Amino acid sequence: MMTVPIIIDFEASGFGAGSYPIEVGFSGRHGEGWCTLIRPEQDWQHWDREAAMTHHIPREILVERGRSAAFVAEQLNFFLSGNTVYTDGWAQDYVWMARLFEAAQSVPKFRLEDLRQVITPSQESSWHATKSQVLNELRVARHRASSDARVLQLTWLRTYDEERLQH
């Protein structure tokens, strides 16, 4: 029996050492979205201008409107507890999730896995074309966590449906 994967996405201050999560969002099994900005901790000083040009979230907005790491970790555990949650950027997202939960002095009550684990070779063959089509249809202008998660989930659903129709 097919289960629609829950997809999570993190936006971050940049890449590599010192980078930290600035936004997290997910798309649940029924397409329901959740997203929040994350207020930087005192020692989270890294800021990459190139990354900022991608996500368009000024650091001042994070400080002003972001939620605390403790609140965000608590909410993620509330919504995702006991589930396996998938990401298309596992290596990076795992580090950012760990940084978030460490700052919150908490542990995730869900598993983070690589989205590739639930993509078949036949889904993979039409993935990029389908994702482009989904992006065009949704007219996603913002490169933000919840919309990125939704695009990935819809791409997974469509490629899954295509695969079923071919058999």
FENNOR-V190345 format. One line per field, one symbol per residue. ss: DSSP state (H for helix, E for strand, - for the rest). psi: psi as a letter, one per 20 degrees, with the letter a starting at -180 (. if undefined). burial: # if it has 24 or more other ideal C-beta (glycine too) atoms within 12 Angstrom, else .. A space follows every 10 residues. Layout:
# FENNOR-V190345
ss=???
psi=???
burial=???
This chain:
# FENNOR-V190345
ss=-----EEEEE EE-------- EEEEEEE--- --EEEEEE-- --------HH HHHHH---HH HHHHH-E-HH HHHHHHHHHH ---EEEE--H HHHHHHHHHH HHH------- EEEEHHHH-- HHHHHHHHHH HHHHHHHH-- ----HHHHHH HHHHHHHHHH HHHHHH-
psi=ppppqppqqq qribqapiqq piqqqrorhj jpqpqqqppp rgjnipoohg ghhgikoqhh hgggiqqqgg gggggghghi piqppqqilg gghgghgggg hghilrqqkr pprphhhkpr hhghhjgggg gggggggilo hpnqghhggg ggghgggghg ggghhi.
burial=...####### ####....## ########.. ..######## #..#.##... ##..#.#.#. .#...####. .##.##..## ..#.###### .######### #.##...#.# .##.#..##. ..#..##..# #..#...... ...####### ########## .......
